Amino acid sequence: MKLFNTPRDYIKSKFGANEINWNRSILDSIESSYKENSYCDLFYAICLYKDNLKEINEFGVLGCYSIISMAAGSAKNNSNTLIKGFDLFEDYEFNSFKLNDAKERIKKAGFENISLIKTDVFKGDNLLKGLAQAQVVHIDLSNDGDIYEKILTSNLNKNLTLILEGGSHDRDENTWIKKYEARPIHPVLKKFSEDKRLEISIINAFPSLTIIENIA
């Protein structure tokens, strides 16, 4: 298990790039917990450098910050990449974003290859299909240890780059995970780090992010 302080540290280690230059202005009006520490560059870089990229799935779209960043990176890699975003949108009882507003935001950013699907991810098979078929999957579904375990025991595409919100010890101890006594994530990652087929990287900068790849 590899630990990084910032997205930039991961990008430099993984891709050998000191700087990622792209038009971030398309994100100027979008609020996100990822924004303060420039996680947009990481989403962009993963999709820019991903081999044989054909499909990206995102589960938990909210305001479109990450899906637009991934779309921008994939456009420089394979402009025909299929991109799907799944979310409850306004039907989610906590922090949510309207589907029509998300569609307008995608349109304004200039991406026509993004499909947004309003659904309860845990009641259908879209998540399992995405994990098995897509090359890049980002999951931000109020992640806790149970969600991580469900994902990591699923059938994962051998060419999958899996991006999951959370994973740091600090997030487990100082956010809603502790307050609502949800299952911590970090111990689950420590358990799965014993599987030599998986390369697990954790970026500690708030809100933290975990990247998992199959290296077998």
C-alpha positions in Angstrom: 0.0 0.0 0.0 1.5 3.3 -1.1 0.7 6.6 0.6 0.9 10.1 -1.0 0.3 13.5 0.5 -1.2 15.2 -2.5 -2.7 14.4 -5.9 0.4 16.0 -7.5 2.7 13.6 -5.6 0.7 10.7 -7.0 0.7 12.1 -10.6 4.5 12.6 -10.5 5.2 9.1 -9.2 2.8 7.3 -11.5 3.1 9.3 -14.7 6.4 11.1 -14.3 4.6 14.4 -14.9 5.5 17.5 -12.7 2.6 19.6 -14.2 -0.7 18.8 -15.8 -1.7 21.5 -18.2 -5.3 21.7 -19.3 -8.3 24.1 -19.4 -9.4 24.0 -15.7 -11.6 27.0 -16.3 -14.5 24.7 -17.2 -14.6 23.9 -13.5 -14.5 27.4 -12.1 -18.2 27.6 -11.2 -18.4 24.0 -9.8 -18.1 23.4 -6.0 -16.6 20.2 -4.8 -14.8 18.8 -1.8 -12.1 17.7 -4.3 -11.5 21.3 -5.5 -9.3 22.6 -2.6 -6.5 20.1 -3.3 -6.9 20.1 -7.1 -8.0 16.5 -7.5 -9.2 17.5 -10.9 -5.7 17.1 -12.2 -5.6 13.5 -10.9 -8.9 12.6 -12.6 -7.7 14.2 -15.8 -4.3 12.5 -15.7 -5.7 9.0 -15.1 -7.9 9.2 -18.1 -5.3 10.9 -20.2 -2.7 8.2 -19.7 -5.0 5.2 -19.4 -4.2 2.4 -21.9 -7.0 1.0 -24.1 -9.5 3.4 -22.6 -13.0 2.8 -24.0 -15.4 3.3 -21.1 -15.5 5.4 -17.9 -18.2 5.0 -15.2 -18.9 7.3 -12.3 -21.1 6.3 -9.4 -22.0 9.5 -7.5 -21.9 12.4 -9.8 -23.2 15.3 -7.7 -22.1 18.6 -9.3 -20.0 17.0 -12.1 -16.6 18.2 -11.0 -14.9 14.8 -11.4 -16.8 13.5 -14.4 -16.0 16.6 -16.4 -12.3 16.3 -15.4 -12.3 12.7 -16.5 -14.0 13.6 -19.8 -11.4 16.3 -20.5 -8.6 13.8 -20.0 -10.2 11.1 -22.0 -10.8 13.5 -24.9 -7.0 13.7 -25.3 -6.7 9.9 -25.2 -9.6 8.5 -27.0 -12.3 10.9 -28.1 -14.8 8.0 -28.6 -14.7 7.0 -24.9 -18.1 6.2 -23.5 -18.8 8.0 -20.3 -21.7 7.2 -17.9 -22.6 8.9 -14.7 -25.0 7.2 -12.2 -26.6 9.1 -9.3 -29.9 9.6 -7.4 -29.5 13.3 -8.1 -32.4 15.3 -6.4 -33.8 12.1 -4.9 -30.9 11.7 -2.6 -31.9 12.9 0.9 -28.5 14.4 1.8 -26.1 16.5 -0.4 -27.6 16.3 -3.9 -27.7 18.0 -7.3 -30.6 18.2 -9.8 -30.3 16.0 -12.9 -31.4 18.7 -15.3 -28.8 21.1 -13.8 -26.1 18.4 -14.1 -27.0 17.9 -17.8 -26.8 21.7 -18.4 -23.4 21.8 -16.7 -22.1 18.9 -18.9 -23.5 20.7 -22.0 -21.8 24.0 -21.0 -18.5 22.2 -20.6 -18.8 20.9 -24.2 -18.9 17.1 -23.7 -21.5 15.2 -25.8 -20.2 11.7 -24.9 -21.4 11.8 -21.2 -24.7 10.0 -20.3 -26.2 10.8 -16.9 -28.5 8.1 -15.5 -30.8 8.7 -12.5 -30.9 5.5 -10.5 -30.3 3.9 -7.1 -26.9 2.3 -7.7 -27.3 -0.3 -5.0 -30.7 -1.6 -6.3 -29.5 -2.4 -9.9 -26.6 -4.1 -11.6 -25.0 -1.0 -13.1 -22.2 -0.9 -10.5 -21.2 -4.6 -11.0 -21.3 -4.1 -14.8 -19.2 -1.0 -14.6 -16.6 -2.8 -12.4 -16.4 -5.7 -14.8 -16.4 -3.7 -18.1 -15.1 -0.2 -17.7 -11.4 0.8 -17.7 -11.9 3.7 -15.3 -14.5 3.7 -12.5 -14.9 6.5 -9.9 -17.1 5.8 -6.9 -18.2 8.5 -4.4 -21.3 7.1 -2.7 -20.9 8.1 0.9 -18.2 5.5 0.9 -17.5 3.5 4.1 -15.7 0.2 4.8 -18.8 -1.9 3.8 -18.9 -0.2 0.4 -15.2 -0.7 -0.1 -15.5 -4.4 0.8 -18.4 -4.9 -1.6 -16.5 -3.4 -4.4 -13.2 -5.2 -3.8 -14.9 -8.6 -3.7 -16.7 -8.0 -7.0 -15.5 -9.1 -10.4 -13.1 -6.4 -11.5 -11.9 -5.8 -15.0 -8.3 -6.7 -15.2 -7.5 -3.4 -16.9 -9.5 -1.4 -14.4 -8.3 1.8 -12.6 -10.6 2.1 -9.6 -10.9 5.5 -7.9 -12.7 5.7 -4.6 -13.4 8.7 -2.4 -11.9 8.2 1.1 -9.3 5.8 2.4 -7.1 7.9 4.7 -6.9 7.3 8.4 -7.8 11.0 9.0 -11.1 10.7 7.1 -12.1 7.7 9.2 -11.4 9.5 12.4 -12.6 13.1 11.7 -15.7 12.9 9.5 -19.1 11.4 9.5 -17.6 7.9 9.6 -16.7 8.4 13.2 -19.8 10.5 14.1 -22.3 7.9 12.8 -20.2 4.8 13.7 -19.9 3.7 10.1 -17.4 1.0 9.2 -13.9 2.6 8.7 -12.3 2.3 5.4 -8.6 2.2 6.2 -8.7 -1.2 8.0 -10.4 -2.7 4.9 -7.7 -1.4 2.7 -5.0 -2.9 5.0 -6.7 -6.3 4.7 -6.8 -6.1 0.9 -3.3 -4.8 0.6 -2.2 -8.4 1.4 -3.5 -9.4 -2.0 -0.4 -9.0 -4.2 -2.6 -8.7 -7.3 -3.7 -5.3 -6.2 -1.8 -2.0 -6.2 -3.4 0.3 -3.7 -2.5 4.0 -3.4 -4.0 6.4 -0.9 -3.8 10.1 -1.3 -4.2 11.8 2.1 -5.2 15.3 1.1 -8.8 16.0 2.1 -11.2 14.3 1.4 -8.6 11.6 0.5 -8.8 9.3 -2.4 -7.9 5.6 -3.0 -6.7 4.3 -6.4 -6.6 0.6 -7.0 -5.3 -1.3 -10.0 -4.9 -5.0 -10.8 -1.2 -5.7 -11.4 -1.4 -9.5 -11.6 
